[in-house]
Amino acid sequence: MNYSRIPGLLGVYKLQGGKFTKVEGEGINVDVEKLTNIVMENMRIGEEEAGKIGLGSLQGFAMILDDTGFAYINGVLVVVDAVKTNWDLVIKTLEGIMYEKS
């Protein structure tokens, strides 16, 4: 997957063995265990809410915290500078991941 085309890319993490491992980029200064817990909690809540409103299974989510953007799908977390990025490219890259794994 070509993540380098995403402007403002800070890092790409893959969920392996129950925690995130950085696979590309400089990354961010964060406790990886806390990051994993936050993402998994958001997925759990999202799955519950999606079920309540009849959306089926949740594939992923995106969120912005301060100036940092997080987009997660199928075990891949893309972290970007939320101001400098092109969210269209982030979404298209994640769509490629989704189709790659299906």
N, CA, C and O atoms as a printed pandas DataFrame, in Angstrom:
     atom_number atom_name residue_name chain_id  residue_number  x_coord  y_coord  z_coord
0              1         N          MET        A               1    0.850   -1.169    0.000
1              2        CA          MET        A               1    0.000    0.000    0.000
2              3         C          MET        A               1    0.896    1.232    0.000
3              4         O          MET        A               1    1.899    1.267    0.713
4              5         N          ASN        A               2    0.544    2.245   -0.793
5              6        CA          ASN        A               2    1.351    3.455   -0.908
6              7         C          ASN        A               2    0.827    4.541    0.032
7              8         O          ASN        A               2   -0.024    5.344   -0.350
8              9         N          TYR        A               3    1.333    4.558    1.239
9             10        CA          TYR        A               3    0.911    5.550    2.222
10            11         C          TYR        A               3    1.618    6.883    2.017
11            12         O          TYR        A               3    1.106    7.920    2.439
12            13         N          SER        A               4    2.779    6.875    1.379
13            14        CA          SER        A               4    3.590    8.085    1.251
14            15         C          SER        A               4    2.902    9.175    0.441
15            16         O          SER        A               4    3.317   10.332    0.499
16            17         N          ARG        A               5    1.873    8.840   -0.304
17            18        CA          ARG        A               5    1.167    9.854   -1.096
18            19         C          ARG        A               5    0.234   10.713   -0.236
19            20         O          ARG        A               5   -0.304   11.712   -0.713
20            21         N          ILE        A               6    0.044   10.329    1.023
21            22        CA          ILE        A               6   -0.849   11.069    1.916
22            23         C          ILE        A               6   -0.088   12.250    2.519
23            24         O          ILE        A               6    0.873   12.048    3.262
24            25         N          PRO        A               7   -0.508   13.492    2.208
25            26        CA          PRO        A               7    0.164   14.647    2.810
26            27         C          PRO        A               7   -0.065   14.678    4.322
27            28         O          PRO        A               7   -1.147   14.340    4.802
28            29         N          GLY        A               8    0.948   15.081    5.055
29            30        CA          GLY        A               8    0.823   15.185    6.505
30            31         C          GLY        A               8    0.868   13.849    7.226
31            32         O          GLY        A               8    0.519   13.768    8.404
32            33         N          LEU        A               9    1.297   12.795    6.528
33            34        CA          LEU        A               9    1.362   11.468    7.149
34            35         C          LEU        A               9    2.359   11.479    8.308
35            36         O          LEU        A               9    3.506   11.899    8.150
36            37         N          LEU        A              10    1.913   11.019    9.458
37            38        CA          LEU        A              10    2.791   10.918   10.624
38            39         C          LEU        A              10    3.228    9.483   10.866
39            40         O          LEU        A              10    4.362    9.232   11.275
40            41         N          GLY        A              11    2.337    8.551   10.615
41            42        CA          GLY        A              11    2.692    7.158   10.831
42            43         C          GLY        A              11    1.584    6.213   10.438
43            44         O          GLY        A              11    0.410    6.581   10.383
44            45         N          VAL        A              12    1.983    4.989   10.165
45            46        CA          VAL        A              12    1.037    3.913    9.873
46            47         C          VAL        A              12    1.356    2.791   10.845
47            48         O          VAL        A              12    2.510    2.387   10.994
48            49         N          TYR        A              13    0.328    2.298   11.495
49            50        CA          TYR        A              13    0.473    1.243   12.493
50            51         C          TYR        A              13   -0.415    0.069   12.102
51            52         O          TYR        A              13   -1.526    0.254   11.605
52            53         N          LYS        A              14    0.089   -1.138   12.331
53            54        CA          LYS        A              14   -0.715   -2.341   12.095
54            55         C          LYS        A              14   -0.933   -3.045   13.424
55            56         O          LYS        A              14   -0.039   -3.117   14.266
56            57         N          LEU        A              15   -2.142   -3.561   13.589
57            58        CA          LEU        A              15   -2.486   -4.311   14.789
58            59         C          LEU        A              15   -1.934   -5.722   14.632
59            60         O          LEU        A              15   -2.376   -6.482   13.771
60            61         N          GLN        A              16   -0.961   -6.061   15.477
61            62        CA          GLN        A              16   -0.323   -7.372   15.420
62            63         C          GLN        A              16   -0.153   -7.886   16.840
63            64         O          GLN        A              16    0.445   -7.214   17.681
64            65         N          GLY        A              17   -0.669   -9.058   17.105
65            66        CA          GLY        A              17   -0.538   -9.643   18.432
66            67         C          GLY        A              17   -1.209   -8.826   19.521
67            68         O          GLY        A              17   -0.741   -8.798   20.660
68            69         N          GLY        A              18   -2.297   -8.164   19.179
69            70        CA          GLY        A              18   -3.047   -7.406   20.173
70            71         C          GLY        A              18   -2.534   -6.013   20.471
71            72         O          GLY        A              18   -3.058   -5.349   21.366
72            73         N          LYS        A              19   -1.501   -5.539   19.734
73            74        CA          LYS        A              19   -1.033   -4.165   19.917
74            75         C          LYS        A              19   -0.552   -3.603   18.588
75            76         O          LYS        A              19   -0.245   -4.343   17.654
76            77         N          PHE        A              20   -0.494   -2.280   18.527
77            78        CA          PHE        A              20   -0.068   -1.627   17.295
78            79         C          PHE        A              20    1.448   -1.614   17.179
79            80         O          PHE        A              20    2.165   -1.396   18.156
80            81         N          THR        A              21    1.917   -1.853   15.957
81            82        CA          THR        A              21    3.326   -1.776   15.620
82            83         C          THR        A              21    3.468   -0.797   14.468
83            84         O          THR        A              21    2.747   -0.895   13.475
84            85         N          LYS        A              22    4.398    0.153   14.593
85            86        CA          LYS        A              22    4.610    1.138   13.532
86            87         C          LYS        A              22    5.247    0.452   12.329
87            88         O          LYS        A              22    6.231   -0.275   12.467
88            89         N          VAL        A              23    4.679    0.690   11.150
89            90        CA          VAL        A              23    5.218    0.084    9.936
90            91         C          VAL        A              23    5.706    1.125    8.932
91            92         O          VAL        A              23    6.419    0.791    7.986
92            93         N          GLU        A              24    5.322    2.387    9.136
93            94        CA          GLU        A              24    5.765    3.427    8.209
94            95         C          GLU        A              24    5.654    4.791    8.877
95            96         O          GLU        A              24    4.801    5.008    9.738
96            97         N          GLY        A              25    6.532    5.709    8.466
97            98        CA          GLY        A              25    6.482    7.082    8.960
98            99         C          GLY        A              25    7.263    7.277   10.247
99           100         O          GLY        A              25    7.817    6.337   10.817
100          101         N          GLU        A              26    7.288    8.530   10.687
101          102        CA          GLU        A              26    8.004    8.877   11.912
102          103         C          GLU        A              26    7.252    8.433   13.154
103          104         O          GLU        A              26    7.854    8.203   14.203
104          105         N          GLY        A              27    5.958    8.316   13.037
105          106        CA          GLY        A              27    5.153    7.932   14.186
106          107         C          GLY        A              27    4.843    9.124   15.066
107          108         O          GLY        A              27    5.169   10.265   14.737
108          109         N          ILE        A              28    4.213    8.841   16.179
109          110        CA          ILE        A              28    3.863    9.885   17.129
110          111         C          ILE        A              28    4.357    9.468   18.508
111          112         O          ILE        A              28    4.533    8.283   18.789
112          113         N          ASN        A              29    4.574   10.455   19.351
113          114        CA          ASN        A              29    5.061   10.192   20.702
114          115         C          ASN        A              29    3.869    9.825   21.578
115          116         O          ASN        A              29    3.231   10.693   22.173
116          117         N          VAL        A              30    3.578    8.535   21.650
117          118        CA          VAL        A              30    2.420    8.060   22.397
118          119         C          VAL        A              30    2.719    6.673   22.950
119          120         O          VAL        A              30    3.478    5.908   22.356
120          121         N          ASP        A              31    2.130    6.365   24.064
121          122        CA          ASP        A              31    2.218    5.028   24.633
122          123         C          ASP        A              31    1.402    4.095   23.734
123          124         O          ASP        A              31    0.182    4.234   23.640
124          125         N          VAL        A              32    2.065    3.154   23.079
125          126        CA          VAL        A              32    1.400    2.274   22.108
126          127         C          VAL        A              32    0.298    1.449   22.763
127          128         O          VAL        A              32   -0.728    1.181   22.138
128          129         N          GLU        A              33    0.497    1.051   24.001
129          130        CA          GLU        A              33   -0.538    0.282   24.696
130          131         C          GLU        A              33   -1.796    1.130   24.905
131          132         O          GLU        A              33   -2.913    0.648   24.716
132          133         N          LYS        A              34   -1.609    2.389   25.295
133          134        CA          LYS        A              34   -2.759    3.288   25.466
134          135         C          LYS        A              34   -3.447    3.539   24.130
135          136         O          LYS        A              34   -4.675    3.547   24.047
136          137         N          LEU        A              35   -2.649    3.743   23.089
137          138        CA          LEU        A              35   -3.215    3.954   21.754
138          139         C          LEU        A              35   -4.053    2.753   21.340
139          140         O          LEU        A              35   -5.164    2.913   20.834
140          141         N          THR        A              36   -3.532    1.565   21.550
141          142        CA          THR        A              36   -4.269    0.341   21.214
142          143         C          THR        A              36   -5.576    0.275   21.991
143          144         O          THR        A              36   -6.624   -0.031   21.423
144          145         N          ASN        A              37   -5.518    0.558   23.280
145          146        CA          ASN        A              37   -6.724    0.516   24.109
146          147         C          ASN        A              37   -7.773    1.523   23.647
147          148         O          ASN        A              37   -8.962    1.206   23.614
148          149         N          ILE        A              38   -7.345    2.730   23.292
149          150        CA          ILE        A              38   -8.283    3.761   22.826
150          151         C          ILE        A              38   -8.955    3.332   21.533
151          152         O          ILE        A              38  -10.173    3.445   21.398
152          153         N          VAL        A              39   -8.172    2.842   20.583
153          154        CA          VAL        A              39   -8.738    2.424   19.293
154          155         C          VAL        A              39   -9.696    1.251   19.476
155          156         O          VAL        A              39  -10.780    1.240   18.893
156          157         N          MET        A              40   -9.310    0.274   20.274
157          158        CA          MET        A              40  -10.180   -0.889   20.482
158          159         C          MET        A              40  -11.468   -0.499   21.213
159          160         O          MET        A              40  -12.536   -1.038   20.922
160          161         N          GLU        A              41  -11.369    0.428   22.150
161          162        CA          GLU        A              41  -12.569    0.906   22.851
162          163         C          GLU        A              41  -13.496    1.646   21.878
163          164         O          GLU        A              41  -14.713    1.467   21.923
164          165         N          ASN        A              42  -12.925    2.468   21.007
165          166        CA          ASN        A              42  -13.738    3.162   20.001
166          167         C          ASN        A              42  -14.410    2.174   19.060
167          168         O          ASN        A              42  -15.564    2.370   18.680
168          169         N          MET        A              43  -13.707    1.121   18.680
169          170        CA          MET        A              43  -14.319    0.103   17.817
170          171         C          MET        A              43  -15.450   -0.612   18.550
171          172         O          MET        A              43  -16.504   -0.861   17.965
172          173         N          ARG        A              44  -15.245   -0.940   19.810
173          174        CA          ARG        A              44  -16.284   -1.617   20.581
174          175         C          ARG        A              44  -17.541   -0.749   20.679
175          176         O          ARG        A              44  -18.654   -1.224   20.450
176          177         N          ILE        A              45  -17.350    0.518   21.019
177          178        CA          ILE        A              45  -18.490    1.437   21.121
178          179         C          ILE        A              45  -19.152    1.605   19.762
179          180         O          ILE        A              45  -20.379    1.581   19.659
180          181         N          GLY        A              46  -18.349    1.774   18.722
181          182        CA          GLY        A              46  -18.891    1.929   17.372
182          183         C          GLY        A              46  -19.692    0.728   16.925
183          184         O          GLY        A              46  -20.746    0.878   16.308
184          185         N          GLU        A              47  -19.206   -0.465   17.229
185          186        CA          GLU        A              47  -19.932   -1.688   16.865
186          187         C          GLU        A              47  -21.269   -1.767   17.588
187          188         O          GLU        A              47  -22.280   -2.150   16.999
188          189         N          GLU        A              48  -21.272   -1.401   18.874
189          190        CA          GLU        A              48  -22.528   -1.400   19.630
190          191         C          GLU        A              48  -23.524   -0.414   19.034
191          192         O          GLU        A              48  -24.694   -0.743   18.838
192          193         N          GLU        A              49  -23.057    0.790   18.747
193          194        CA          GLU        A              49  -23.941    1.824   18.206
194          195         C          GLU        A              49  -24.417    1.477   16.800
195          196         O          GLU        A              49  -25.578    1.708   16.463
196          197         N          ALA        A              50  -23.531    0.925   15.980
197          198        CA          ALA        A              50  -23.925    0.529   14.621
198          199         C          ALA        A              50  -25.015   -0.529   14.673
199          200         O          ALA        A              50  -25.958   -0.495   13.883
200          201         N          GLY        A              51  -24.887   -1.468   15.604
201          202        CA          GLY        A              51  -25.902   -2.507   15.767
202          203         C          GLY        A              51  -27.239   -1.939   16.198
203          204         O          GLY        A              51  -28.286   -2.392   15.736
204          205         N          LYS        A              52  -27.215   -0.944   17.085
205          206        CA          LYS        A              52  -28.451   -0.335   17.582
206          207         C          LYS        A              52  -29.245    0.350   16.476
207          208         O          LYS        A              52  -30.476    0.366   16.509
208          209         N          ILE        A              53  -28.543    0.916   15.499
209          210        CA          ILE        A              53  -29.252    1.642   14.439
210          211         C          ILE        A              53  -29.309    0.860   13.130
211          212         O          ILE        A              53  -29.680    1.405   12.090
212          213         N          GLY        A              54  -28.939   -0.416   13.186
213          214        CA          GLY        A              54  -29.095   -1.294   12.035
214          215         C          GLY        A              54  -28.104   -1.100   10.905
215          216         O          GLY        A              54  -28.440   -1.343    9.746
216          217         N          LEU        A              55  -26.886   -0.666   11.216
217          218        CA          LEU        A              55  -25.877   -0.471   10.170
218          219         C          LEU        A              55  -25.056   -1.717    9.877
219          220         O          LEU        A              55  -24.240   -1.708    8.956
220          221         N          GLY        A              56  -25.249   -2.770   10.626
221          222        CA          GLY        A              56  -24.442   -3.968   10.423
222          223         C          GLY        A              56  -23.106   -3.829   11.126
223          224         O          GLY        A              56  -22.982   -3.084   12.098
224          225         N          SER        A              57  -22.102   -4.550   10.629
225          226        CA          SER        A              57  -20.802   -4.526   11.307
226          227         C          SER        A              57  -20.016   -3.266   10.946
227          228         O          SER        A              57  -20.039   -2.802    9.806
228          229         N          LEU        A              58  -19.332   -2.734   11.933
229          230        CA          LEU        A              58  -18.527   -1.533   11.764
230          231         C          LEU        A              58  -17.187   -1.925   11.148
231          232         O          LEU        A              58  -16.527   -2.844   11.634
232          233         N          GLN        A              59  -16.785   -1.242   10.093
233          234        CA          GLN        A              59  -15.519   -1.536    9.427
234          235         C          GLN        A              59  -14.356   -0.723    9.986
235          236         O          GLN        A              59  -13.213   -1.180    9.965
236          237         N          GLY        A              60  -14.641    0.478   10.484
237          238        CA          GLY        A              60  -13.583    1.336   10.987
238          239         C          GLY        A              60  -14.139    2.684   11.381
239          240         O          GLY        A              60  -15.353    2.880   11.433
240          241         N          PHE        A              61  -13.228    3.626   11.664
241          242        CA          PHE        A              61  -13.652    4.961   12.060
242          243         C          PHE        A              61  -12.507    5.941   11.851
243          244         O          PHE        A              61  -11.365    5.544   11.622
244          245         N          ALA        A              62  -12.831    7.223   11.933
245          246        CA          ALA        A              62  -11.832    8.286   11.903
246          247         C          ALA        A              62  -12.148    9.243   13.042
247          248         O          ALA        A              62  -13.310    9.438   13.400
248          249         N          MET        A              63  -11.107    9.834   13.606
249          250        CA          MET        A              63  -11.304   10.828   14.662
250          251         C          MET        A              63  -10.152   11.825   14.625
251          252         O          MET        A              63   -9.061   11.529   14.138
252          253         N          ILE        A              64  -10.423   13.003   15.150
253          254        CA          ILE        A              64   -9.401   14.043   15.242
254          255         C          ILE        A              64   -9.264   14.426   16.703
255          256         O          ILE        A              64  -10.255   14.670   17.391
256          257         N          LEU        A              65   -8.036   14.474   17.162
257          258        CA          LEU        A              65   -7.725   14.888   18.523
258          259         C          LEU        A              65   -6.681   15.993   18.416
259          260         O          LEU        A              65   -5.556   15.760   17.973
260          261         N          ASP        A              66   -7.066   17.194   18.825
261          262        CA          ASP        A              66   -6.239   18.386   18.629
262          263         C          ASP        A              66   -5.953   18.516   17.131
263          264         O          ASP        A              66   -6.891   18.658   16.347
264          265         N          ASP        A              67   -4.696   18.472   16.715
265          266        CA          ASP        A              67   -4.359   18.584   15.293
266          267         C          ASP        A              67   -3.939   17.248   14.692
267          268         O          ASP        A              67   -3.356   17.212   13.608
268          269         N          THR        A              68   -4.226   16.158   15.379
269          270        CA          THR        A              68   -3.825   14.838   14.907
270          271         C          THR        A              68   -5.054   14.047   14.495
271          272         O          THR        A              68   -6.023   13.939   15.245
272          273         N          GLY        A              69   -4.997   13.493   13.283
273          274        CA          GLY        A              69   -6.099   12.689   12.772
274          275         C          GLY        A              69   -5.753   11.214   12.816
275          276         O          GLY        A              69   -4.615   10.822   12.561
276          277         N          PHE        A              70   -6.743   10.403   13.142
277          278        CA          PHE        A              70   -6.587    8.957   13.219
278          279         C          PHE        A              70   -7.666    8.325   12.353
279          280         O          PHE        A              70   -8.842    8.667   12.472
280          281         N          ALA        A              71   -7.272    7.412   11.492
281          282        CA          ALA        A              71   -8.240    6.669   10.681
282          283         C          ALA        A              71   -7.877    5.192   10.789
283          284         O          ALA        A              71   -6.735    4.803   10.547
284          285         N          TYR        A              72   -8.865    4.375   11.157
285          286        CA          TYR        A              72   -8.622    2.958   11.428
286          287         C          TYR        A              72   -9.575    2.098   10.613
287          288         O          TYR        A              72  -10.773    2.371   10.544
288          289         N          ILE        A              73   -9.030    1.059   10.000
289          290        CA          ILE        A              73   -9.851    0.064    9.314
290          291         C          ILE        A              73   -9.060   -1.234    9.195
291          292         O          ILE        A              73   -7.867   -1.218    8.892
292          293         N          ASN        A              74   -9.725   -2.344    9.433
293          294        CA          ASN        A              74   -9.142   -3.683    9.250
294          295         C          ASN        A              74   -7.735   -3.842    9.819
295          296         O          ASN        A              74   -6.858   -4.404    9.162
296          297         N          GLY        A              75   -7.518   -3.352   11.031
297          298        CA          GLY        A              75   -6.228   -3.552   11.681
298          299         C          GLY        A              75   -5.136   -2.587   11.281
299          300         O          GLY        A              75   -3.988   -2.759   11.689
300          301         N          VAL        A              76   -5.464   -1.567   10.486
301          302        CA          VAL        A              76   -4.473   -0.575   10.074
302          303         C          VAL        A              76   -4.911    0.795   10.588
303          304         O          VAL        A              76   -6.052    1.209   10.380
304          305         N          LEU        A              77   -3.999    1.491   11.258
305          306        CA          LEU        A              77   -4.247    2.826   11.785
306          307         C          LEU        A              77   -3.337    3.804   11.061
307          308         O          LEU        A              77   -2.114    3.681   11.115
308          309         N          VAL        A              78   -3.938    4.774   10.385
309          310        CA          VAL        A              78   -3.190    5.824    9.700
310          311         C          VAL        A              78   -3.293    7.076   10.568
311          312         O          VAL        A              78   -4.392    7.503   10.924
312          313         N          VAL        A              79   -2.140    7.663   10.907
313          314        CA          VAL        A              79   -2.090    8.853   11.749
314          315         C          VAL        A              79   -1.535    9.997   10.910
315          316         O          VAL        A              79   -0.481    9.872   10.288
316          317         N          VAL        A              80   -2.262   11.115   10.903
317          318        CA          VAL        A              80   -1.888   12.245   10.054
318          319         C          VAL        A              80   -1.961   13.554   10.828
319          320         O          VAL        A              80   -2.590   13.640   11.882
320          321         N          ASP        A              81   -1.301   14.569   10.279
321          322        CA          ASP        A              81   -1.513   15.937   10.741
322          323         C          ASP        A              81   -2.865   16.336   10.161
323          324         O          ASP        A              81   -3.000   16.464    8.944
324          325         N          ALA        A              82   -3.853   16.529   11.004
325          326        CA          ALA        A              82   -5.233   16.729   10.555
326          327         C          ALA        A              82   -5.415   18.001    9.737
327          328         O          ALA        A              82   -6.360   18.100    8.954
328          329         N          VAL        A              83   -4.528   18.971    9.907
329          330        CA          VAL        A              83   -4.635   20.228    9.173
330          331         C          VAL        A              83   -3.955   20.126    7.809
331          332         O          VAL        A              83   -4.450   20.684    6.830
332          333         N          LYS        A              84   -2.838   19.426    7.738
333          334        CA          LYS        A              84   -2.040   19.361    6.513
334          335         C          LYS        A              84   -2.447   18.251    5.560
335          336         O          LYS        A              84   -2.013   18.240    4.408
336          337         N          THR        A              85   -3.269   17.318    6.015
337          338        CA          THR        A              85   -3.577   16.156    5.186
338          339         C          THR        A              85   -4.665   16.444    4.163
339          340         O          THR        A              85   -5.336   17.474    4.209
340          341         N          ASN        A              86   -4.816   15.520    3.256
341          342        CA          ASN        A              86   -5.927   15.503    2.309
342          343         C          ASN        A              86   -6.772   14.301    2.720
343          344         O          ASN        A              86   -6.416   13.156    2.440
344          345         N          TRP        A              87   -7.890   14.568    3.384
345          346        CA          TRP        A              87   -8.707   13.480    3.925
346          347         C          TRP        A              87   -9.251   12.579    2.834
347          348         O          TRP        A              87   -9.498   11.396    3.072
348          349         N          ASP        A              88   -9.442   13.122    1.636
349          350        CA          ASP        A              88   -9.901   12.293    0.520
350          351         C          ASP        A              88   -8.879   11.194    0.227
351          352         O          ASP        A              88   -9.254   10.046   -0.013
352          353         N          LEU        A              89   -7.590   11.540    0.245
353          354        CA          LEU        A              89   -6.546   10.531    0.014
354          355         C          LEU        A              89   -6.461    9.532    1.160
355          356         O          LEU        A              89   -6.195    8.351    0.935
356          357         N          VAL        A              90   -6.683    9.993    2.380
357          358        CA          VAL        A              90   -6.681    9.077    3.525
358          359         C          VAL        A              90   -7.780    8.039    3.337
359          360         O          VAL        A              90   -7.542    6.841    3.487
360          361         N          ILE        A              91   -8.988    8.506    3.008
361          362        CA          ILE        A              91  -10.133    7.603    2.831
362          363         C          ILE        A              91   -9.902    6.656    1.658
363          364         O          ILE        A              91  -10.187    5.464    1.768
364          365         N          LYS        A              92   -9.391    7.164    0.540
365          366        CA          LYS        A              92   -9.142    6.299   -0.621
366          367         C          LYS        A              92   -8.088    5.242   -0.308
367          368         O          LYS        A              92   -8.197    4.104   -0.766
368          369         N          THR        A              93   -7.075    5.605    0.461
369          370        CA          THR        A              93   -6.057    4.629    0.858
370          371         C          THR        A              93   -6.673    3.554    1.739
371          372         O          THR        A              93   -6.393    2.368    1.567
372          373         N          LEU        A              94   -7.509    3.966    2.680
373          374        CA          LEU        A              94   -8.171    2.998    3.550
374          375         C          LEU        A              94   -9.141    2.113    2.775
375          376         O          LEU        A              94   -9.292    0.934    3.094
376          377         N          GLU        A              95   -9.795    2.667    1.767
377          378        CA          GLU        A              95  -10.668    1.842    0.917
378          379         C          GLU        A              95   -9.854    0.746    0.249
379          380         O          GLU        A              95  -10.317   -0.389    0.133
380          381         N          GLY        A              96   -8.642    1.077   -0.191
381          382        CA          GLY        A              96   -7.763    0.083   -0.802
382          383         C          GLY        A              96   -7.430   -1.033    0.170
383          384         O          GLY        A              96   -7.370   -2.198   -0.221
384          385         N          ILE        A              97   -7.214   -0.693    1.432
385          386        CA          ILE        A              97   -6.940   -1.697    2.467
386          387         C          ILE        A              97   -8.156   -2.585    2.653
387          388         O          ILE        A              97   -8.032   -3.804    2.776
388          389         N          MET        A              98   -9.325   -1.974    2.672
389          390        CA          MET        A              98  -10.559   -2.724    2.884
390          391         C          MET        A              98  -10.777   -3.734    1.763
391          392         O          MET        A              98  -11.126   -4.886    2.024
392          393         N          TYR        A              99  -10.575   -3.312    0.521
393          394        CA          TYR        A              99  -10.788   -4.217   -0.609
394          395         C          TYR        A              99   -9.695   -5.267   -0.698
395          396         O          TYR        A              99   -9.933   -6.384   -1.159
396          397         N          GLU        A             100   -8.486   -4.906   -0.254
397          398        CA          GLU        A             100   -7.354   -5.831   -0.255
398          399         C          GLU        A             100   -7.630   -7.033    0.652
399          400         O          GLU        A             100   -7.233   -8.155    0.337
400          401         N          LYS        A             101   -8.309   -6.798    1.777
401          402        CA          LYS        A             101   -8.533   -7.847    2.772
402          403         C          LYS        A             101   -9.843   -8.586    2.578
403          404         O          LYS        A             101  -10.087   -9.580    3.262
404          405         N          SER        A             102  -10.695   -8.132    1.665
405          406        CA          SER        A             102  -11.986   -8.819    1.499
406          407         C          SER        A             102  -11.946   -9.833    0.388
407          408         O          SER        A             102  -12.948  -10.496    0.120
